[in-house]
Amino acid sequence: MSVEPQSAPPRLSPARRDPTRARPARTAAYGYWRRLLPLLAALALAVRLPSFLHPFWSPDEGYLAVQARILAHGGELYESVVDRKPPLLPWLYEATYTVLGDGSQHAMKLLAIAAQFTTAALLAAFARRRWGDRSGVTAGVLFLLISVGFIPQDTQATTFEVFILPWTAAAVLCADRGRWGAAGVAVAGAFLTKQTGGVVLLPVLWLLWRSHSPARRRTGLPRTAVGFAAPVAAAALVTDPAGFLFWTVTGSGSYAFSLTGSELHVLIRAFVNSLLLCLACVGILPPVRRALLTTRPAAGTLTDLWVWFAASAGAVAVGFHFFGHYFLQLLPPITLLATAGLRPLRPERLRSVLSVPACVCALFVLWATVAPRSELDHSDRVATAVREHTAPTDRVLVWGIHPEIYRLADRAPASRYLTAGLLTNFSGGRDGPQVGEAYAVPGAWQVFAAEMRARPPALIVDDSRGKPYAPERVPTLRRLLAGGYEPLPETVEGTVFYVRSSGS
């Protein structure tokens, strides 16, 4: 009796054994990027095209524009004009205004598109390096599709969070490639754009610690430290070390850590923005969940991305404000985690999955195109009244949280404090007991009083409109108005104008 030889069991390819550890399939770099980069550039332009509809989308954008004008005309950061933010984005605004003039707001919008494009390209490079060509395309496209998944004021404005993202993506990509000095520089760039950007140091250090070579760990840590410390120290020296430390680190405790009295408002905002983020990602959540569960044994290869996500989530929560633009910092790690989960899908299935966030993205872009702009319209009307009651050389004090009024009225501010928030601790919906003179930035009222004595404003605009920082709740401002100003009969939607009294 003959015995048929048993056939050997079929050998599984590395991709079948462990999809996350498969050797990436990559084509020639030049041809790959020549095809992908134009696609990402066109998509970045398309999703942010509504940003050109209005000069300003948020008070932060208005603040930066007014700040840039002061700096471009010889002002000094943290002295002539102050803010709780690091200097990198104000310097970028200043450089743009210096080169192109005060009316170059569209140039900043183009730079924001470039920042989104750069982030998408860096995420594509990370995904391609780790998982192959198709994952690179997925990561770049997916990031841009979900990047507009909040209210238009949070996604179309040219503000800090948009310019954090390319630095954070560059930091993790450099760390993944073992370029520790460059990774440190990128972390510094994120921190100097906004303090919370510095949390990307955590995934960088995780990748360093997970490095297989002890020698690489010994040399990588000092390189990362020097790469981070050198730009930060240079920025401090170029401005003023004491002012830099105060305004970026030590002088914002009451703003960053106070929640009392605003708990419900903050929780609602956190819930709504989390819901919007889930809506932006709705099409990719089920397949990503299934894919991550099926590749669970190899989940360790994604640990650096989970560390990045956790660090970014902590950055969103710091200060208990939960504004929608804070959530933008979550998008790069979410994009890469989703890309890893989508890898096992067949091309036609992947296109079907991505079509859902593409449709949701189109809805968000449409929303931004037709969204009402009641606050900006109000600022326009107030600015028109300011121009009518002042000369071009007059200084004006706008007591409110809309500094874009200075820019729209083409009038110089009478104080280095461009919003009432720095003098009262008020911020977007904070209506609790920790609003008032006692909660101002330390020393701010003494400086403000000196400014008012040295150069009294020709016009004071009370734009508080019943907010907790109204003059009747701010004794120093109330005394200033009573001692030398009288209200005009004209008001604009509750905004009151005070001119110098004839005898003052």
C-alpha positions in Angstrom: 0.0 0.0 0.0 1.4 3.3 -1.0 1.3 6.3 1.3 0.8 9.7 -0.2 3.3 12.2 1.1 1.7 14.8 3.2 2.0 18.3 1.8 3.7 20.9 4.0 1.4 23.4 5.6 1.2 26.6 3.7 3.6 29.3 4.9 1.9 32.5 5.9 3.4 35.7 4.6 4.6 38.2 7.3 1.6 40.4 6.6 -0.8 37.5 7.3 1.1 36.5 10.5 1.2 40.1 11.9 -0.2 42.9 9.8 1.4 45.6 11.9 4.9 44.1 11.6 4.8 43.5 7.9 7.6 45.0 5.8 6.2 48.2 4.3 5.7 48.2 0.6 7.2 51.4 -0.8 7.8 52.7 -4.3 10.4 55.2 -5.3 10.2 58.3 -3.1 10.2 60.8 -6.0 7.3 59.4 -7.9 5.3 58.8 -4.7 5.6 62.3 -3.4 5.2 63.9 -6.8 1.7 62.3 -6.9 0.7 62.7 -3.3 1.8 66.3 -2.4 -0.3 68.0 -5.0 -3.3 66.1 -3.8 -2.7 67.1 -0.2 -2.1 70.7 -1.2 -5.4 70.9 -3.1 -7.3 69.2 -0.3 -5.8 71.5 2.3 -6.9 74.5 0.3 -10.4 73.1 -0.2 -11.1 72.5 3.4 -9.9 75.9 4.5 -11.3 77.9 1.6 -14.0 79.4 3.8 -11.4 81.1 6.0 -11.0 83.8 3.3 -14.7 84.8 3.7 -14.0 86.9 6.8 -11.0 88.9 8.1 -11.3 87.4 11.6 -13.0 84.3 12.9 -12.2 84.5 16.6 -10.9 87.0 19.2 -7.6 85.1 19.2 -7.1 85.9 15.5 -8.0 89.6 16.2 -5.6 89.7 19.1 -2.7 88.4 17.0 -3.5 90.9 14.2 -3.5 93.9 16.6 -0.4 92.6 18.4 1.4 92.2 15.1 0.6 95.8 14.1 2.1 97.1 17.4 5.2 94.9 16.9 5.6 95.9 13.3 5.6 99.6 14.3 8.4 99.2 16.8 6.6 97.7 19.8 8.2 95.1 22.1 6.6 91.8 23.0 5.8 91.4 26.7 6.3 95.2 27.2 4.4 97.3 24.6 1.9 94.5 24.2 1.4 91.4 26.3 -0.3 88.0 26.0 -0.1 84.7 27.8 1.3 83.0 24.7 4.9 82.3 23.6 6.4 84.5 20.9 6.6 82.3 17.8 3.2 83.0 16.2 3.2 86.8 17.1 6.6 87.0 15.4 5.2 85.2 12.3 2.3 87.7 12.2 4.8 90.6 12.7 7.1 89.4 9.9 4.1 89.0 7.5 2.8 92.5 8.3 6.3 94.0 8.0 6.9 92.5 4.6 3.4 92.7 3.1 1.8 95.5 5.1 -1.1 95.7 7.7 -3.6 94.5 5.2 -1.9 91.1 4.8 -4.5 89.0 6.7 -5.0 86.8 3.6 -1.3 86.0 3.6 -1.7 84.6 7.2 -4.6 82.5 6.0 -2.4 81.0 3.2 0.3 80.2 5.9 -2.4 78.4 7.9 -3.2 76.3 4.8 0.6 75.6 4.4 0.7 74.5 8.1 -2.2 72.1 7.5 -0.6 70.8 4.3 2.8 70.3 6.1 1.2 68.4 8.9 -0.6 66.1 6.5 2.7 65.5 4.6 4.6 64.7 7.8 1.9 62.3 9.0 2.0 60.7 5.5 5.8 60.3 5.8 5.4 58.7 9.2 2.7 56.3 8.1 4.6 55.4 4.9 7.8 54.7 6.8 6.0 52.4 9.2 3.3 50.8 7.1 3.9 51.4 3.4 2.8 53.6 0.5 -1.0 53.2 0.9 -0.9 54.0 4.6 0.9 57.2 3.8 -1.8 58.3 1.5 -4.5 57.3 4.0 -2.9 59.3 6.8 -2.4 62.5 4.8 -5.9 62.5 3.4 -7.6 61.5 6.6 -6.0 64.2 8.6 -7.2 66.9 6.3 -10.7 65.5 6.2 -11.1 65.5 10.0 -9.2 68.8 10.5 -12.4 70.9 10.1 -14.6 68.8 12.4 -15.5 71.5 14.8 -17.4 74.8 14.7 -16.0 77.1 12.0 -14.6 79.6 14.5 -12.4 76.9 15.8 -11.2 75.4 12.5 -11.0 78.3 10.1 -9.2 80.8 12.3 -5.5 81.4 11.9 -4.5 80.7 15.4 -2.1 78.9 17.7 -3.3 75.3 17.5 -3.1 75.2 13.6 0.6 76.1 13.8 1.3 73.7 16.7 0.5 70.7 14.5 3.4 70.6 12.0 5.8 70.9 14.9 4.3 68.0 16.8 4.2 65.8 13.7 7.8 66.7 12.9 8.9 65.9 16.5 7.4 62.4 16.4 8.6 61.7 12.9 12.2 62.8 13.8 12.1 60.7 16.9 10.9 57.7 15.0 13.9 58.1 12.7 16.3 58.5 15.6 17.1 62.1 14.8 17.0 63.3 18.4 18.4 66.8 18.1 15.9 67.6 15.3 13.1 66.1 17.5 14.1 68.4 20.4 14.0 71.4 18.1 10.6 70.5 16.8 9.3 70.1 20.4 10.7 73.6 21.1 8.9 74.9 18.1 5.6 73.5 19.3 6.2 74.9 22.8 7.1 78.3 21.5 3.9 78.4 19.4 1.8 77.5 22.4 2.8 76.0 25.8 0.6 72.9 25.5 2.5 71.9 22.3 5.4 70.9 24.5 3.6 67.7 25.6 4.8 66.1 22.4 8.0 65.6 24.3 6.4 62.6 26.0 6.1 60.4 22.9 9.5 61.6 21.8 11.0 60.4 25.1 9.0 57.2 24.9 10.5 56.5 21.5 14.0 57.3 22.9 13.4 54.9 25.8 12.2 52.1 23.6 15.3 52.5 21.4 17.1 49.1 21.1 20.6 50.6 21.4 21.8 51.7 24.9 24.4 53.9 23.2 21.6 55.6 21.2 19.7 56.2 24.4 22.8 57.7 26.1 23.5 60.1 23.2 19.9 60.7 22.3 18.8 62.3 25.6 21.3 65.1 25.7 20.7 65.8 22.0 17.0 66.1 22.6 17.6 68.3 25.6 19.9 70.6 23.7 17.6 70.7 20.7 14.8 71.8 22.9 16.6 74.1 25.3 18.5 76.1 22.7 15.6 77.6 20.8 13.6 78.3 24.0 16.6 80.0 25.6 17.2 82.1 22.5 13.5 83.2 22.4 13.7 84.2 26.1 16.9 86.3 25.4 15.5 87.9 22.3 12.5 89.1 24.2 13.1 89.6 27.9 13.9 86.5 30.1 11.8 87.7 33.1 8.9 88.8 30.9 9.1 85.6 28.8 9.0 83.4 32.0 6.2 85.4 33.5 3.9 85.6 30.6 4.4 82.0 29.3 4.7 80.1 32.6 4.3 81.7 36.0 1.8 84.5 35.4 -1.2 82.5 34.3 -2.1 80.4 37.3 -5.6 81.8 37.9 -6.5 81.4 34.2 -5.1 77.9 33.7 -6.4 76.3 36.9 -9.6 78.0 37.9 -13.0 76.2 37.3 -15.1 77.3 40.2 -18.6 78.5 39.2 -18.2 77.4 35.6 -18.4 73.7 35.9 -21.7 73.1 34.0 -20.7 75.4 31.2 -17.3 73.8 30.8 -18.7 70.2 30.9 -21.3 71.1 28.2 -18.6 72.6 26.0 -16.3 69.5 26.6 -19.2 67.2 25.7 -20.2 69.1 22.6 -16.7 69.3 21.2 -16.1 65.7 21.9 -19.3 64.9 20.1 -18.2 66.9 17.1 -14.9 65.1 17.0 -16.7 61.8 17.0 -18.9 63.0 14.2 -15.9 64.0 12.1 -14.5 60.5 12.6 -17.8 58.6 12.5 -17.1 56.7 9.3 -13.7 55.3 10.5 -14.6 54.4 14.1 -16.2 50.9 13.5 -13.6 49.5 11.1 -10.7 50.9 13.2 -12.1 49.3 16.3 -12.5 46.0 14.6 -9.0 46.2 13.1 -7.3 47.2 16.3 -9.0 44.3 18.2 -7.9 41.7 15.5 -4.2 42.9 15.7 -4.2 43.1 19.5 -1.1 40.9 20.0 1.0 43.4 18.1 -0.6 46.5 19.8 2.8 47.3 21.3 3.9 48.7 18.0 1.3 51.4 18.5 2.2 52.3 22.0 4.1 55.5 21.0 0.9 56.7 19.3 -1.2 56.0 22.3 1.3 57.9 24.4 1.0 60.8 22.0 -2.8 60.7 22.1 -2.8 60.6 25.9 -0.4 63.5 26.2 -2.5 65.5 23.7 -5.6 64.7 25.6 -4.0 66.1 28.8 -3.1 69.2 26.9 -6.7 69.7 25.8 -7.8 69.3 29.4 -5.3 71.8 31.0 -7.1 74.9 32.2 -10.5 73.2 32.0 -11.7 75.3 29.0 -12.2 72.6 26.3 -12.5 75.1 23.5 -12.9 73.4 20.1 -9.6 74.6 18.8 -7.8 72.9 21.7 -9.1 69.6 20.3 -7.1 70.1 17.1 -4.0 68.8 19.0 -5.6 65.4 19.2 -5.9 65.0 15.4 -2.4 63.8 14.4 -2.3 60.8 16.8 -5.9 60.0 16.0 -5.0 60.0 12.3 -2.1 57.6 12.7 -4.0 55.3 15.0 -6.9 55.2 12.5 -4.4 54.6 9.7 -3.0 51.6 11.5 -6.5 50.2 12.1 -7.5 50.7 8.4 -4.4 48.8 7.0 -6.0 45.4 6.7 -8.9 46.7 4.5 -8.9 46.0 0.8 -8.5 49.1 -1.4 -12.2 49.3 -2.4 -13.3 48.9 1.2 -10.9 51.5 2.3 -12.2 54.0 -0.3 -15.7 53.3 1.0 -14.8 53.9 4.6 -13.0 57.1 3.8 -15.9 58.4 1.8 -17.9 58.9 5.0 -15.5 61.3 6.7 -15.2 63.0 3.2 -18.9 63.6 3.2 -18.9 64.8 6.8 -15.9 67.1 5.9 -18.0 68.6 3.1 -20.8 69.4 5.5 -18.4 71.1 7.9 -17.0 73.2 5.0 -20.5 74.1 3.9 -21.3 75.1 7.5 -18.3 77.4 7.5 -19.4 78.9 4.2 -22.9 79.8 5.3 -22.5 80.2 9.1 -23.8 83.5 10.6 -21.2 85.8 12.0 -23.1 87.8 14.5 -20.2 88.7 16.8 -18.0 89.8 13.8 -20.9 91.9 12.5 -21.2 93.5 15.9 -17.5 94.2 16.0 -17.8 95.8 12.5 -20.6 98.1 13.7 -18.7 99.1 16.9 -15.6 99.8 14.8 -17.6 102.1 12.5 -18.8 104.1 15.6 -15.3 104.3 16.9 -14.0 105.8 13.6 -16.9 108.3 13.7 -16.0 109.6 17.2 -12.2 109.6 17.0 -9.4 110.9 14.9 -6.9 108.5 13.2 -4.2 109.4 15.7 -6.4 108.9 18.8 -5.9 106.0 21.2 -8.9 104.0 22.2 -9.6 101.6 25.1 -12.0 98.7 24.1 -13.2 97.1 27.4 -14.2 93.7 26.1 -13.0 90.5 24.6 -13.0 91.4 21.0 -9.7 93.1 20.2 -10.4 92.9 16.5 -12.3 96.1 17.0 -9.0 98.0 17.2 -8.0 96.5 13.9 -11.3 97.1 12.1 -11.5 100.7 13.4 -7.8 101.3 12.5 -7.2 102.8 15.9 -4.3 102.2 18.3 -5.0 100.6 21.7 -4.5 102.8 24.8 -3.2 99.9 26.8 -0.9 96.9 26.4 -3.8 94.8 27.7 -5.9 94.2 24.6 -8.8 92.4 26.3 -10.5 92.7 29.7 -9.6 89.0 30.3 -6.1 89.9 31.3 -7.4 92.4 33.9 -10.3 90.3 35.2 -9.6 86.6 34.4 -12.7 86.4 32.2 -12.5 84.0 29.4 -15.1 82.7 26.9 -18.0 81.6 29.1 -16.3 81.7 32.5 -19.0 83.3 34.6 -18.1 82.1 38.0 -16.9 84.0 41.1 -13.3 84.1 40.0 -13.8 87.1 37.7 -12.8 90.5 38.8 -9.9 92.7 39.7 -8.6 90.4 42.4 -8.1 87.6 39.7 -6.2 89.7 37.2 -2.6 88.9 36.0 -0.4 90.0 39.0 0.6 93.6 38.8 -1.6 94.3 35.8 -3.9 96.9 37.4 -0.9 99.1 38.6 0.5 99.1 35.1 -3.0 99.8 33.6 -3.6 102.7 35.9 -0.2 104.2 35.0 -1.0 103.9 31.3 -4.3 105.7 31.8 -2.6 108.5 33.7 0.2 109.0 31.2 -2.0 108.9 28.0 -5.7 108.9 28.7 -7.7 107.3 25.8 -9.8 109.7 23.7 -12.6 107.1 23.7 -13.5 104.2 26.0 -15.7 101.5 24.5 -17.6 99.5 27.1 -18.3 96.3 25.2 -19.0 94.2 28.3 -22.8 94.0 27.5 -23.7 92.6 30.9 -20.8 90.2 31.2 -19.2 89.6 34.7 -16.4 92.2 33.9 -18.9 95.1 33.4 -17.6 98.5 34.8 -20.1 98.3 37.7 -18.2 95.2 38.9 -14.7 96.7 38.3 -14.1 99.6 40.8 -10.9 100.9 39.2 -12.5 101.2 35.7 -15.6 102.7 37.3 -13.6 105.4 38.9 -11.7 106.1 35.7 -15.0 106.6 33.8 -16.5 108.7 36.6 -13.4 110.9 36.9 -13.1 112.2 33.3 -15.6 110.6 30.9 -19.2 111.0 29.9 -21.3 108.5 27.9 -22.5 109.3 24.4 -26.2 109.0 23.7 -25.5 106.6 20.9 -25.0 102.9 21.7 -24.5 99.9 19.4 -26.4 96.8 20.6 -25.6 97.4 24.2 -22.1 98.7 23.7 -21.6 102.1 25.4 -19.1 104.8 24.3 -17.4 107.2 26.7 -15.6 110.4 25.5 -13.4 112.7 27.5 -15.4 115.3 29.5 -14.9 118.9 28.4 -13.2 119.8 31.7 -10.8 116.9 31.8 
